Amino acid sequence: TNALTLINQVKTLGEEPTHSSLSADERYLFVANYGVHADPGGSLAVLPIDAEGQLQPVTQMSSHPASRVNPERQMSAHVHSVVSSPDGKFVYASDLGADKVFVYRYDPVASPEHPLVAAAPAFIELPAGSGPRHLLFSKDGKHAYLTTEMSAQVFVFDYADGQLKQRQVVDLAQGMPAQNRAAGAVHASPDGRFLYVSNRGKANEILVFAIDPGNGELTEVQRRSVEGDHPREFALSPNGKFLLIANQMSNAIVVLERDPASGKLGKAVQSLAMDAPSDVKFINRP
């Protein structure tokens, strides 16, 4: 029936939990507490998961010093997402308030209660006031793509052995006013050939990029209106034929056709009324 049944719930010990992800071995849930207020600010929380899938209380918390570049938005840490490396050996926390992506080694054997240990180097530094948001690894695991919310850019990295080396920077709002700078979600097509990025603000677009199969660099293919306001998140259908956009401030999920061959987005085929949608996930049944 695809019905969901609540197993349990626990506190994340932080404000505004905005993103979560499982460790590669599914033993822990990593939660990004964004933390709008300067006190306590944002944090990364680690929650063990038992054999029945139940979340256990937080066993590890990490916070980071803020960059304080933007007096309105960066006076404290604002952890926006937490993702694991393709091999599961590292964890990356994108902190909008610090202008850094913090890197942790994942070592549950050494300490089951504190499985994350600061790596060396301990972070990737981004331009002042850029506000890193979401990090995505490529299908082949050789590259990574990072959106910076406040500067509306995509940073392309080469990835190997836990290290991210910057290769390219793409400006989503080149020549546009500040109101067009609000980069959001980033996802790749199921075949790994195209990258999709949402830009909110006054732009309200989905940008489509072709991914170079050799070096992972991006080439713009299309800019498509989201036909709504504030595309906070979106998802591509597993068959690659549709893209579903969560337009948070216009209260609708908009479904666009997609051409898997060209990567381009076509006409809107549905608009589903939904109160402030913030994310869309497909659940794959075994």
C-alpha positions as CSV (number, residue, x, y, z in Angstrom):
1,T,0.0,0.0,0.0
2,N,3.1,2.3,0.3
3,A,1.7,3.4,3.7
4,L,4.3,4.8,6.1
5,T,4.3,3.7,9.8
6,L,6.0,5.8,12.4
7,I,8.6,3.7,14.4
8,N,9.9,6.4,16.8
9,Q,11.2,9.9,17.0
10,V,13.9,11.7,18.9
11,K,15.1,15.2,19.5
12,T,18.0,16.5,17.3
13,L,19.2,18.8,20.2
14,G,19.2,21.8,17.8
15,E,17.0,24.3,16.1
16,E,15.6,24.0,12.6
17,P,16.8,20.6,11.5
18,T,16.9,21.1,7.7
19,H,18.6,18.0,6.2
20,S,19.5,14.5,7.2
21,S,21.3,11.5,5.6
22,L,22.3,8.0,6.5
23,S,25.8,6.8,6.8
24,A,26.8,4.3,4.1
25,D,26.4,1.4,6.4
26,E,23.1,2.8,7.7
27,R,24.2,2.7,11.3
28,Y,23.9,6.4,11.9
29,L,21.7,9.3,10.9
30,F,23.5,12.6,10.4
31,V,21.3,15.7,10.9
32,A,22.0,19.3,9.9
33,N,20.5,21.6,12.5
34,Y,20.5,24.9,10.6
35,G,19.8,27.1,13.7
36,V,18.4,30.5,12.6
37,H,19.2,32.1,15.9
38,A,22.8,33.0,16.8
39,D,22.3,31.2,20.1
40,P,22.6,28.2,20.0
41,G,23.4,28.5,16.2
42,G,23.7,25.6,13.9
43,S,25.1,22.1,14.6
44,L,25.8,18.6,13.2
45,A,24.1,15.9,15.2
46,V,24.8,12.1,15.1
47,L,22.1,9.7,16.0
48,P,22.8,5.9,16.1
49,I,20.2,3.5,14.5
50,D,19.5,0.1,16.1
51,A,18.9,-3.2,14.3
52,E,15.1,-2.5,14.1
53,G,15.6,0.9,12.5
54,Q,14.8,2.9,15.6
55,L,16.7,6.2,16.1
56,Q,18.7,6.4,19.3
57,P,19.4,9.7,21.2
58,V,22.1,12.0,19.9
59,T,25.6,10.8,20.9
60,Q,27.8,13.4,19.1
61,M,27.4,17.1,18.4
62,S,29.7,19.4,16.4
63,S,29.5,23.1,15.8
64,H,31.7,25.5,13.8
65,P,32.9,29.1,14.2
66,A,31.0,31.5,11.9
67,S,32.6,33.7,9.3
68,R,30.6,36.7,10.4
69,V,31.0,38.2,6.9
70,N,27.3,38.9,6.5
71,P,26.0,40.5,9.7
72,E,22.4,39.3,9.0
73,R,23.0,35.7,8.0
74,Q,26.5,34.6,9.2
75,M,26.8,35.6,12.8
76,S,26.7,31.9,13.8
77,A,27.1,28.4,12.3
78,H,24.3,27.3,10.0
79,V,24.8,23.7,9.0
80,H,22.7,23.2,5.9
81,S,23.5,19.6,4.8
82,V,25.5,16.6,5.7
83,V,26.5,13.9,3.1
84,S,28.9,11.0,3.0
85,S,31.6,10.3,0.4
86,P,30.9,7.6,-2.2
87,D,33.2,5.1,-0.3
88,G,31.5,6.0,3.0
89,K,34.8,6.9,4.7
90,F,34.2,10.6,5.0
91,V,31.4,13.0,5.9
92,Y,31.0,16.5,4.7
93,A,29.0,19.2,6.5
94,S,28.2,22.3,4.4
95,D,28.0,25.3,6.8
96,L,26.4,28.4,5.3
97,G,27.3,30.5,8.3
98,A,31.0,29.6,8.2
99,D,31.7,29.7,4.5
100,K,33.2,26.3,4.8
101,V,32.5,22.6,4.1
102,F,33.8,20.7,7.1
103,V,35.3,17.2,6.6
104,Y,35.1,14.3,9.0
105,R,36.5,10.8,8.9
106,Y,33.9,8.2,9.6
107,D,35.3,5.7,12.1
108,P,32.6,3.9,14.1
109,V,35.0,1.1,15.1
110,A,37.2,3.4,17.0
111,S,34.3,5.1,18.8
112,P,30.7,3.9,18.3
113,E,29.4,6.9,20.2
114,H,31.6,9.5,18.4
115,P,32.1,8.1,14.9
116,L,33.1,11.4,13.3
117,V,36.6,12.7,13.7
118,A,37.9,15.9,12.1
119,A,39.9,15.1,9.0
120,A,43.1,16.7,7.8
121,P,42.6,19.2,6.4
122,A,39.5,19.8,8.5
123,F,37.5,21.9,6.0
124,I,37.3,23.3,2.5
125,E,37.2,27.1,2.5
126,L,34.8,28.9,0.2
127,P,34.7,32.6,-0.8
128,A,33.7,35.0,2.0
129,G,29.9,35.5,2.1
130,S,29.2,32.7,-0.4
131,G,27.2,30.5,2.0
132,P,27.7,26.8,1.0
133,R,24.4,24.8,1.0
134,H,24.3,21.4,-0.7
135,L,27.1,19.0,-1.8
136,L,26.5,16.2,-4.4
137,F,28.9,13.5,-5.6
138,S,28.9,12.5,-9.2
139,K,27.6,9.1,-10.3
140,D,31.1,7.8,-10.8
141,G,32.4,9.2,-7.5
142,K,35.2,11.2,-9.2
143,H,33.6,14.7,-8.8
144,A,31.4,16.7,-6.5
145,Y,29.2,19.7,-7.0
146,L,28.5,22.3,-4.3
147,T,25.8,25.0,-4.4
148,T,26.6,28.3,-2.5
149,E,23.3,29.8,-1.6
150,M,24.3,33.5,-1.1
151,S,26.5,33.9,-4.1
152,A,24.4,31.6,-6.3
153,Q,27.2,29.5,-7.7
154,V,28.1,25.9,-8.3
155,F,31.6,24.8,-7.4
156,V,32.9,21.7,-9.2
157,F,35.5,19.6,-7.4
158,D,37.7,16.6,-8.3
159,Y,37.4,14.0,-5.6
160,A,39.9,11.4,-4.4
161,D,40.7,9.8,-1.0
162,G,38.6,12.3,0.9
163,Q,40.1,15.3,-0.8
164,L,38.1,17.9,-2.8
165,K,40.1,19.9,-5.3
166,Q,38.3,22.8,-7.0
167,R,38.1,22.6,-10.8
168,Q,35.4,25.0,-12.0
169,V,33.0,27.7,-10.7
170,V,29.7,28.4,-12.4
171,D,27.8,31.6,-11.7
172,L,24.0,31.0,-11.8
173,A,23.0,34.6,-11.8
174,Q,25.8,36.3,-13.7
175,G,24.9,40.0,-14.4
176,M,21.7,39.7,-12.4
177,P,20.7,41.8,-9.4
178,A,21.2,40.5,-5.8
179,Q,17.6,39.4,-5.6
180,N,18.4,36.7,-8.1
181,R,21.0,35.1,-5.9
182,A,19.5,32.3,-3.8
183,A,20.9,28.9,-5.0
184,G,19.2,25.9,-3.6
185,A,19.1,22.2,-4.5
186,V,21.4,20.2,-6.7
187,H,20.7,16.8,-8.3
188,A,22.0,14.7,-11.2
189,S,20.0,12.8,-13.8
190,P,19.8,9.0,-13.1
191,D,22.4,8.4,-15.9
192,G,24.8,10.9,-14.5
193,R,24.9,13.0,-17.7
194,F,23.1,16.1,-16.5
195,L,23.1,18.3,-13.4
196,Y,20.1,20.3,-12.3
197,V,20.2,23.3,-9.9
198,S,17.5,25.5,-8.4
199,N,17.9,29.2,-8.1
200,R,15.3,31.0,-6.0
201,G,14.9,34.7,-5.2
202,K,13.4,36.6,-8.1
203,A,14.9,34.2,-10.6
204,N,12.9,31.1,-9.7
205,E,14.6,28.9,-12.2
206,I,15.9,25.4,-12.7
207,L,19.3,25.4,-14.5
208,V,20.3,22.4,-16.6
209,F,23.9,21.6,-17.2
210,A,25.6,18.9,-19.3
211,I,28.3,17.1,-17.3
212,D,31.6,16.4,-19.2
213,P,32.2,12.7,-18.9
214,G,35.9,13.2,-18.7
215,N,36.5,16.0,-16.3
216,G,33.1,16.6,-14.7
217,E,32.9,20.2,-15.8
218,L,29.6,21.8,-16.5
219,T,28.1,23.4,-19.7
220,E,24.8,25.2,-19.5
221,V,22.0,23.7,-21.5
222,Q,18.8,25.4,-20.3
223,R,17.2,27.8,-17.9
224,R,13.6,26.9,-17.1
225,S,11.0,28.7,-15.0
226,V,9.7,26.7,-12.1
227,E,6.3,28.2,-12.7
228,G,6.0,29.1,-9.1
229,D,7.9,30.7,-6.2
230,H,10.9,29.5,-4.2
231,P,11.9,26.1,-5.6
232,R,13.5,24.9,-2.3
233,E,13.9,21.3,-3.5
234,F,13.1,19.1,-6.5
235,A,13.5,15.5,-7.6
236,L,13.9,13.6,-10.8
237,S,11.8,10.5,-11.3
238,P,13.7,7.2,-11.3
239,N,13.0,6.8,-15.0
240,G,14.3,10.2,-15.8
241,K,11.2,11.4,-17.6
242,F,9.9,13.9,-15.1
243,L,11.2,16.5,-12.7
244,L,9.1,17.4,-9.6
245,I,9.6,20.9,-8.1
246,A,8.7,21.8,-4.5
247,N,7.7,25.5,-4.9
248,Q,7.5,26.3,-1.2
249,M,6.1,29.8,-1.3
250,S,3.5,29.2,-4.0
251,N,2.3,26.1,-2.3
252,A,2.5,23.6,-5.1
253,I,4.5,20.7,-6.5
254,V,5.0,21.3,-10.2
255,V,5.7,18.4,-12.5
256,L,7.7,19.0,-15.7
257,E,8.4,16.7,-18.6
258,R,12.0,15.9,-19.2
259,D,13.8,14.6,-22.3
260,P,16.4,12.0,-21.1
261,A,18.4,12.4,-24.3
262,S,18.9,16.1,-24.2
263,G,18.4,16.7,-20.5
264,K,16.0,19.6,-21.3
265,L,12.9,20.3,-19.4
266,G,9.6,20.5,-21.2
267,K,6.0,21.5,-20.5
268,A,4.4,21.4,-17.1
269,V,2.0,18.4,-16.9
270,Q,0.7,18.8,-13.3
271,S,0.5,21.3,-10.5
272,L,-0.4,19.6,-7.2
273,A,-1.5,21.9,-4.4
274,M,0.6,21.4,-1.3
275,D,1.1,23.6,1.7
276,A,4.7,24.9,1.7
277,P,6.4,21.8,0.2
278,S,10.1,21.7,1.1
279,D,11.3,18.4,-0.4
280,V,10.4,15.5,-2.6
281,K,11.8,12.0,-2.3
282,F,11.1,8.8,-4.2
283,I,11.0,5.6,-2.2
284,N,12.3,2.6,-4.0
285,R,10.5,-0.6,-3.1
286,P,12.6,-3.8,-3.1
